[in-house]
Amino acid sequence: MNEMKEFMLAVKHSLEVLDAKFTGMDAKLTVIQEDVAVLKADVAVLKDDVEVLKADVAVLKSDVAVLKSDVAVLKSDVSELKSGQGRHDRILETLALHSLEQETIIRELKRIK
């Protein structure tokens, strides 16, 4: 009977040790589940952030396209202005020559009188 009692005590002790181990594992599992929940929330936030970034990139691409178009228009305008400036320069040269010629004629007429 003593042997049976000792055996029962040993079994009881083994069960207590196993129970303590399971309790520890339950606590660890709870912590892991909480960590997983936090990670899932972080992933959800990151997904939202990625969507916002994608929308921002789409807007930026659109803006860049508009800017490229504006730059092309500005280049064309500058080219036209340069061309017009060249014409104006030639006209001024011609007018200056005409003015010099007229001044020369006026001086000659004054000298003749």
C-alpha positions as CSV (number, residue, x, y, z in Angstrom):
1,M,0.0,0.0,0.0
2,N,2.9,2.3,0.7
3,E,4.2,1.7,-2.8
4,M,0.8,2.6,-4.2
5,K,0.8,5.8,-2.1
6,E,4.3,6.7,-3.3
7,F,3.2,5.9,-6.9
8,M,0.2,8.1,-6.6
9,L,2.3,10.9,-5.1
10,A,4.8,10.6,-7.9
11,V,1.9,10.7,-10.5
12,K,0.4,13.6,-8.6
13,H,3.8,15.4,-8.7
14,S,4.2,14.6,-12.4
15,L,0.7,16.0,-13.1
16,E,1.5,19.2,-11.1
17,V,4.8,19.7,-13.1
18,L,2.9,19.1,-16.3
19,D,0.1,21.5,-15.2
20,A,2.7,24.2,-14.4
21,K,4.3,23.7,-17.8
22,F,0.9,23.9,-19.5
23,T,0.1,27.1,-17.5
24,G,3.5,28.6,-18.7
25,M,2.8,27.6,-22.3
26,D,-0.7,29.1,-22.1
27,A,0.8,32.4,-20.9
28,K,3.4,32.3,-23.7
29,L,0.6,31.5,-26.2
30,T,-1.4,34.4,-24.9
31,V,1.6,36.7,-25.4
32,I,2.2,35.4,-28.9
33,Q,-1.5,35.9,-29.8
34,E,-1.3,39.5,-28.5
35,D,1.8,40.1,-30.6
36,V,0.2,38.6,-33.7
37,A,-2.8,40.9,-33.1
38,V,-0.5,43.9,-32.9
39,L,1.4,42.8,-36.0
40,K,-1.9,42.4,-37.9
41,A,-2.9,45.9,-36.9
42,D,0.5,47.2,-38.0
43,V,0.1,45.4,-41.4
44,A,-3.3,46.9,-41.9
45,V,-1.9,50.4,-41.2
46,L,1.0,49.8,-43.6
47,K,-1.5,48.7,-46.3
48,D,-3.5,51.8,-45.8
49,D,-0.3,53.9,-46.0
50,V,0.7,52.1,-49.2
51,E,-2.7,52.9,-50.7
52,V,-2.3,56.6,-49.8
53,L,1.3,56.6,-51.3
54,K,0.0,55.0,-54.5
55,A,-2.7,57.7,-54.8
56,D,0.0,60.4,-54.1
57,V,2.3,58.9,-56.8
58,A,-0.6,58.8,-59.3
59,V,-1.2,62.5,-58.5
60,L,2.5,63.3,-58.9
61,K,2.6,61.5,-62.2
62,S,-0.3,63.5,-63.4
63,D,1.3,66.7,-62.2
64,V,4.6,65.8,-63.9
65,A,2.7,65.2,-67.2
66,V,1.1,68.7,-66.9
67,L,4.5,70.2,-66.1
68,K,6.0,68.5,-69.1
69,S,3.3,69.9,-71.3
70,D,3.8,73.4,-69.8
71,V,7.5,73.2,-70.3
72,A,6.9,72.3,-74.0
73,V,4.6,75.3,-74.4
74,L,7.2,77.5,-72.7
75,K,10.0,76.2,-74.9
76,S,7.8,77.0,-78.0
77,D,7.0,80.5,-76.6
78,V,10.7,81.2,-76.0
79,S,11.6,80.0,-79.5
80,E,9.0,82.3,-80.9
81,L,10.3,85.2,-78.8
82,K,13.8,84.6,-79.9
83,S,12.7,84.5,-83.5
84,G,10.7,87.8,-83.0
85,Q,13.6,89.3,-81.2
86,G,15.8,88.5,-84.2
87,R,13.3,90.2,-86.5
88,H,13.1,93.2,-84.3
89,D,16.9,93.5,-84.2
90,R,17.1,93.4,-88.0
91,I,14.3,96.0,-88.2
92,L,16.2,98.3,-85.8
93,E,19.4,97.9,-87.8
94,T,17.5,98.8,-91.0
95,L,15.8,101.8,-89.3
96,A,19.2,102.9,-87.9
97,L,20.7,102.8,-91.4
98,H,17.7,104.7,-92.8
99,S,18.1,107.3,-90.1
100,L,21.8,107.7,-90.8
101,E,21.0,108.0,-94.5
102,Q,18.4,110.6,-93.8
103,E,20.7,112.6,-91.5
104,T,23.3,112.5,-94.2
105,I,20.9,113.8,-96.8
106,I,19.6,116.5,-94.4
107,R,23.2,117.6,-93.8
108,E,24.0,117.7,-97.5
109,L,20.8,119.7,-98.1
110,K,21.7,122.2,-95.4
111,R,25.2,122.4,-96.8
112,I,23.9,123.1,-100.3
113,K,21.7,126.0,-99.1
